[in-house]
Amino acid sequence: MSENVLLFSYGTLQDKAVQLASFGRELQGRSDALVAFRTDWVEITDPAVLATSGKTHHPIVQYSGEDADRVPGTVFEITQQELLAADAYEVSDYQRINVRLQSGLQAWVYVKA
């Protein structure tokens, strides 16, 4: 049996429509924040991602090294299979890394590649 993992989202993975399309269910999460990262925007050109999110630009974060920088979002508990579905949803501008959130939890997050 595969164990669940934590995924932190600051963008479209928080949207119900994106969750239903990617995971087949609405996720339940709790507020948290990414520390020492800042938000930027990336233009989305992938037709499938555009259709799912309905947005031409998605937020993207990168490490700033400044402890005062915070990116608010939601941490979700998902299965390994759902993590692979999230990997498939995210475009190549993103890479998945493991981080410690403001709460102290360890979670996967997609950052600027």
Summary of the structure (lengths in Angstrom):
residues: 113
radius of gyration: 13.3
end to end distance: 30.9
largest distance: 39.3
contacts: 321
relative contact order: 0.31
helix: 25%
strand: 43%
